[in-house]
Every structure is written in C-alpha cells, then in structure tokens.
Amino acid sequence: MNIEDDFNKFYIKFLNENKNTLDEFELKRKNAIAERNRNKIIIFISEIIILILVLYIITLYGQTNNEQIATI
C-alpha cells in the first residue's frame, strides 16, 4: 500500500466519524455571519439617525457656521 491510499482511508473515516461535529461548526459559522450582518445594519441605521438628529439640532438653533458643518 502506498501513503496516498492510507491517507484517503483515514480522511474518509475521519469525515464519517466527525460529520455531526463538522455540521454543527458550519451551522454556527453561518449563524455568526448572519448576526454580524444584522449588527452592521443596526449600526448603520443608528449612525444615520444620529446624523439626522445632529443636523436638525444645529439648524433648529440657527447657529450654523462652516466649522460646525465641517465637523459633522
């Protein structure tokens, strides 16, 4: 027998024995990606709301000048 055949047998046996564990890892990985994407969307929407509030407050008090606008 050669090493390649031994490795292939070992690899197939490893996959069969650990299929459930590998499936769990893959499911957890996909869930983590989905959660990260949801968090990015929530952060983006929060940033937009904060920016709108800041612009509204600045225009509400009528104290707009170039420095404030540049800071934003």
N, C-alpha and C positions, 0 to 999 in steps of 0.2 A: 504494500500500500504506500501511497505517497502522501505527503503532508497536506496537499490540497484536498484530497478526499476526506482525510481525518478532520480537517478544519470545517469542511462543508457539513459533515455529520454532526459535529459539535454545534455549529451555528444553527442548524435546523432543530436540534434538540433544545438548545437554549431558547430559541423563539417559541417553541411549543410549550415549554415549561413556564415561561415568563410572559405569555401572551396577555393575561389579565393585568399584570402589573404595567406592562407597556401601554395597554389600552387606557388604564387609569391615568398614567402620566400624560398621554396625549389629550385626554379629556380635560385634565387640569390645565394644561398649556393653552388649549383653546379658550377655556373659561377665563384665564388670566388675560389673554389678548382682548377678549370682548370687554372685560371690566376696565382695562386700560383705555380702550377706545371710548367707553362711556364716560370715564373720568375726564378725558381730553375734551369731549363735547361739553360737559358741565363746566369745566374751567373756561372754555372759550365763551360760552353764553354768559357766565359771570363777569368776565372781562368786558364784554360788550355792554352789559347793564351798568357796570361801574363807570365806564367811559361816558355813557349817555347821562348818568346822574351828575357826573362832574361837569360836563358841558352845560347841562341845564342849570346847575347851581351858579356857575360862572355867568351865564347870560341872565339869570334871574336877578342878580345883584348889579348888573350893568358895569362891572368893573373889569371889563375885558381889556387887555393890552397884549402886546406882542410877546412879552415874556411869559405870561400865563399860557397862552396858546402854544408857544414853543415848548414849554414844559410838558404839556399834555401830549 
